[in-house]
Amino acid sequence: MRTAAQLRHHEDRTLSREAFVREELGEPAVENCRLGPDLVEHLLATGDARLRRALAANPRLDPGSVARLAVDPDEGVRYTVALRADLTEEQRAAIRVDVDPSDRSHTLAWVADRHEDPEAMRELAASSHVLVRRSVARARRLPPDVVRRLAWDTDRVVQLFLAESCEDAPAEMLLRVWTWWTGSLSSPGRPRTHPNFPREGLLRFADDPHGRMRRLALDDPGSTPELAARFAGDRDPEVRRRAAEDPRLPVADAIRLTEDPVGSVRAAVLRHGPLPAAVLAAALLDRETARDAARNPGIPPHVVRAMAARCVTFAASVQSA
């Protein structure tokens, strides 16, 4: 409690070197408190890189100290400086720092705060720092020129974030991202479920050598029950699964998919397929398939109500037991 009170106190009142040492406040104080010139100079000269990294993140740090940290021998210090909100893009570009494009990244809070500012987005979309551009791509809406720039960014994750987050993401880029991105937990349906994802012209992929592209053909308004039936026998289980979800799938093919060797295909056809009442009834009575079959829209409303009533009765009996 004492430490927390001291940190809060020095958010507005200058923290001296003497008080910092005496109270043993450590990195949280260096990163968040208002630091006196004597303490800043001490931290700049310290051999503890952790403290210099914390100092580099302090939003109240004066420009001269920021400039010294920008050439710090420790890459972690330079990395932190390069992500400061108070740098010009020229200053950011001059900092020698390496970013592994495969590393996970989070939206920079100060960029997110400017998402509604078109001019800020234009400037930051041209940043040399990939993490800044990725953060711009997380905006829900962006000016057309910013979208065009980010849609062809050399960093794939910029394009991915644009596909996941931005309502203005262009159709061409969304289709391109689809060829290599299989979805995330945060946005499982994107880019295919994006409002701008193309629907017309997808039949051209019906014979594509890659199953991921073939399955798109059923999204075309011009696709047919015959194509759904053909895809039900496709060698790729993801294509068969897509056929299993299609309401145009012929009944005979839907029944056949309930015996598919791949569990996800069987589950998909039980949930979505145009199955006869006898097949659905048998699946509902089987513990292994009941959960999926219960979601099938082909179950008549009165049967759904009866099933719900049974669930309520069963739950009540369990509670009273």
C-alpha positions in Angstrom: 0.0 0.0 0.0 2.8 2.4 0.8 4.5 1.8 -2.5 1.2 2.3 -4.4 0.6 5.5 -2.5 4.1 6.8 -3.4 3.7 5.9 -7.0 0.3 7.8 -7.2 1.8 10.7 -5.3 4.7 11.1 -7.8 2.4 11.0 -10.9 2.0 14.7 -10.3 4.9 15.6 -8.0 8.5 15.3 -9.1 10.3 12.2 -7.9 13.9 12.9 -6.9 16.8 10.5 -7.1 17.1 10.5 -3.4 13.4 9.5 -2.9 13.6 6.9 -5.6 16.6 5.2 -4.0 15.2 5.5 -0.5 11.7 4.2 -1.3 13.1 1.4 -3.6 10.3 2.2 -6.1 11.8 0.4 -9.1 10.6 0.1 -12.7 7.0 1.1 -12.1 8.1 4.5 -10.9 10.6 5.0 -13.7 7.9 4.2 -16.3 5.0 6.2 -14.9 6.1 8.9 -12.4 7.2 12.5 -13.0 10.9 12.2 -12.7 13.3 14.9 -11.5 16.3 15.9 -13.7 18.7 14.3 -11.2 16.9 11.0 -11.3 16.7 11.0 -15.1 20.4 11.6 -15.4 21.1 8.8 -13.0 18.8 6.4 -15.0 20.4 7.4 -18.3 23.8 6.4 -16.9 22.7 3.3 -15.1 24.0 -0.1 -16.3 20.6 -1.7 -15.6 19.0 -2.0 -19.0 15.6 -2.8 -17.4 15.5 0.6 -15.8 16.5 2.3 -19.1 13.7 0.4 -20.9 11.2 1.6 -18.3 12.6 5.2 -18.7 12.2 4.9 -22.5 8.5 4.2 -22.0 7.9 7.2 -19.6 5.5 9.6 -21.5 6.8 12.6 -19.5 10.4 12.2 -20.6 12.0 15.3 -22.1 13.0 15.3 -25.8 16.8 15.4 -25.0 16.6 12.3 -22.9 14.5 10.5 -25.5 17.1 11.3 -28.2 19.9 9.8 -26.0 17.8 6.6 -25.4 17.2 6.4 -29.2 20.9 5.5 -29.6 21.1 3.3 -26.5 23.3 0.2 -27.0 20.5 -2.0 -25.7 18.1 -2.9 -28.5 15.2 -3.3 -26.1 15.6 0.3 -25.0 15.7 1.5 -28.7 12.7 -0.7 -29.4 10.7 1.0 -26.7 11.7 4.5 -27.8 10.7 3.7 -31.4 7.1 3.1 -30.2 6.7 6.4 -28.4 3.7 8.6 -29.3 5.7 11.8 -29.2 8.2 11.0 -32.0 7.9 12.3 -35.5 7.9 9.6 -38.1 11.3 10.9 -39.3 12.7 10.4 -35.7 11.1 6.9 -35.6 12.7 5.9 -38.9 16.1 7.0 -37.7 16.1 4.5 -34.7 18.1 1.3 -35.4 15.8 -1.5 -34.3 14.8 -4.9 -35.7 11.2 -6.2 -35.5 10.5 -9.9 -36.1 7.5 -10.0 -38.3 6.4 -13.3 -36.9 6.2 -11.9 -33.4 2.7 -11.4 -32.0 1.7 -7.7 -31.7 -0.9 -5.7 -30.0 -2.6 -2.4 -31.1 -0.6 0.5 -29.7 -2.9 2.4 -27.4 -1.8 5.9 -28.6 -2.5 4.9 -32.2 -5.9 3.5 -31.3 -6.7 6.8 -29.6 -6.2 8.5 -33.1 -8.3 6.1 -35.1 -11.0 8.7 -35.7 -8.5 11.3 -37.0 -8.1 10.8 -40.8 -5.0 13.0 -41.0 -3.3 11.1 -38.2 -4.1 7.8 -39.9 -2.6 9.1 -43.2 0.6 10.0 -41.5 0.9 6.8 -39.4 -0.1 4.5 -42.3 3.1 5.6 -44.0 5.3 4.9 -40.9 8.5 3.0 -41.3 7.6 1.0 -38.2 5.5 -2.1 -38.9 3.8 -2.1 -35.4 2.5 1.4 -36.0 1.1 0.4 -39.4 -0.5 -2.7 -37.9 -2.1 -0.5 -35.3 -3.6 1.7 -38.0 -5.0 -1.3 -39.8 -7.0 -2.1 -36.6 -9.2 1.0 -37.1 -12.9 0.2 -37.9 -13.1 2.9 -40.6 -10.3 4.4 -42.6 -10.0 6.9 -45.5 -9.9 5.3 -49.0 -6.3 6.4 -49.6 -5.1 4.8 -46.3 -7.0 1.6 -47.1 -5.3 1.4 -50.6 -1.9 1.9 -49.0 -2.4 -0.7 -46.3 -4.0 -3.2 -48.6 -0.6 -3.6 -50.4 1.6 -3.3 -47.3 4.7 -5.5 -47.5 3.8 -6.9 -44.1 1.2 -9.6 -44.3 -0.1 -9.0 -40.8 -1.0 -5.4 -41.8 -3.2 -6.8 -44.5 -4.6 -9.4 -42.1 -5.5 -6.8 -39.4 -7.2 -4.7 -42.1 -9.2 -7.8 -43.2 -10.2 -8.5 -39.6 -11.0 -5.0 -38.3 -11.6 -2.5 -41.0 -15.1 -2.2 -42.6 -13.5 -0.5 -45.6 -11.1 -3.4 -46.5 -11.2 -3.9 -50.3 -12.6 -7.1 -51.9 -9.4 -7.8 -53.9 -7.3 -7.8 -50.7 -9.8 -9.9 -48.8 -9.6 -12.6 -51.4 -5.9 -12.4 -51.4 -5.7 -12.8 -47.6 -8.1 -15.8 -47.9 -5.5 -17.7 -49.9 -3.1 -17.8 -46.9 -5.1 -17.1 -43.7 -7.2 -19.7 -42.1 -8.9 -17.6 -39.4 -8.3 -16.6 -35.8 -10.1 -17.0 -32.5 -10.8 -13.3 -32.4 -12.3 -13.1 -35.9 -13.0 -16.8 -36.9 -15.0 -16.0 -40.0 -12.8 -13.3 -41.6 -12.0 -12.6 -44.3 -14.7 -14.6 -45.9 -17.5 -13.2 -43.6 -16.3 -9.6 -44.3 -19.2 -7.5 -45.9 -16.8 -6.6 -48.8 -15.7 -10.2 -49.5 -16.5 -10.9 -53.1 -19.4 -13.2 -54.0 -19.8 -12.7 -57.7 -17.3 -14.5 -60.0 -16.4 -17.2 -57.5 -17.5 -20.0 -59.8 -14.1 -19.7 -61.5 -12.6 -21.4 -58.6 -14.7 -24.6 -58.9 -11.8 -26.5 -60.5 -9.0 -24.8 -58.6 -6.3 -27.2 -57.5 -6.5 -25.8 -53.9 -9.4 -27.0 -51.9 -9.5 -23.7 -50.0 -10.3 -21.9 -53.2 -12.6 -24.5 -54.6 -15.0 -24.2 -51.6 -15.5 -20.5 -52.4 -17.4 -21.5 -55.6 -20.5 -22.4 -53.5 -20.6 -18.8 -52.2 -21.3 -17.6 -55.7 -25.0 -16.7 -56.2 -24.8 -18.7 -59.5 -23.7 -22.0 -57.9 -26.1 -24.9 -58.2 -27.3 -28.1 -56.4 -25.2 -30.0 -58.9 -22.0 -28.3 -57.7 -22.9 -28.9 -54.1 -23.4 -32.6 -54.9 -20.1 -32.7 -56.7 -18.3 -31.1 -53.8 -19.9 -33.6 -51.4 -17.6 -36.2 -53.0 -14.5 -33.9 -53.1 -11.1 -35.3 -51.9 -10.7 -32.3 -49.6 -12.6 -32.6 -46.3 -13.0 -28.8 -46.0 -14.7 -28.8 -49.4 -17.0 -31.6 -48.3 -17.7 -29.8 -45.1 -18.7 -26.7 -47.1 -21.0 -28.8 -49.2 -22.5 -30.3 -46.1 -23.5 -26.8 -45.0 -25.1 -25.8 -48.3 -29.0 -25.8 -48.3 -28.9 -26.8 -52.0 -27.2 -30.1 -51.3 -29.3 -33.0 -52.6 -30.9 -35.2 -49.8 -29.1 -38.3 -51.0 -25.7 -36.6 -50.8 -26.6 -35.2 -47.3 -27.4 -38.7 -46.1 -24.1 -40.1 -47.5 -22.2 -37.4 -45.6 -23.5 -38.5 -42.3 -21.2 -41.5 -42.8 -18.2 -39.4 -43.8 -14.8 -40.6 -42.4 -14.1 -37.0 -41.1 -16.0 -36.0 -37.9 -16.2 -32.3 -38.8 -18.0 -33.2 -42.1 -20.5 -35.5 -40.3 -21.1 -32.8 -37.7 -21.7 -30.1 -40.3 -24.2 -32.1 -42.3 -26.1 -33.0 -39.1 -26.3 -29.3 -38.2 -27.1 -27.9 -41.6 -27.9 -30.7 -44.1 -31.4 -31.2 -45.7 -31.8 -34.6 -43.9 -35.1 -36.6 -43.9 -37.0 -36.8 -40.6 -36.1 -40.4 -40.0 -32.4 -39.7 -40.3 -32.7 -36.7 -38.0 -34.7 -38.6 -35.5 -32.1 -41.4 -35.3 -29.4 -38.8 -34.9 -31.3 -37.1 -32.1 -31.6 -40.4 -30.2 -27.9 -41.1 -30.4 -25.8 -39.5 -27.7 -22.8 -39.0 -30.0 -24.8 -37.1 -32.6 -27.7 -35.5 -30.7 -25.9 -32.2 -29.9 -25.3 -31.5 -33.6 -28.6 -32.9 -34.9 -30.5 -30.7 -32.4 -29.2 -27.6 -34.3 -30.6 -28.7 -37.7 -33.1 -26.1 -39.0 -35.1 -28.9 -40.6 -36.5 -30.0 -37.2 -40.2 -28.9 -37.1 -41.0 -26.1 -34.5 -43.3 -28.4 -32.5 -40.5 -30.9 -32.1 -38.1 -28.2 -31.0 -40.6 -27.1 -28.3 -41.1 -30.6 -27.1 -37.3 -31.1 -26.9 -36.9 -27.9 -25.0 -39.7 -28.9 -22.5 -37.9 -32.3 -21.9 -34.7 -30.4 -21.2 -36.4 -28.2 -18.7 -38.0 -31.2 -17.0 -34.7 -33.0 -16.9 -32.8 -30.0 -15.5 -35.4 -29.6 -12.7 -35.1 -33.3 -11.8 -31.4 -33.0 -11.5 -31.6 -29.9 -9.3 -34.1 -31.6 -6.9 -32.1 -34.9 -6.7 
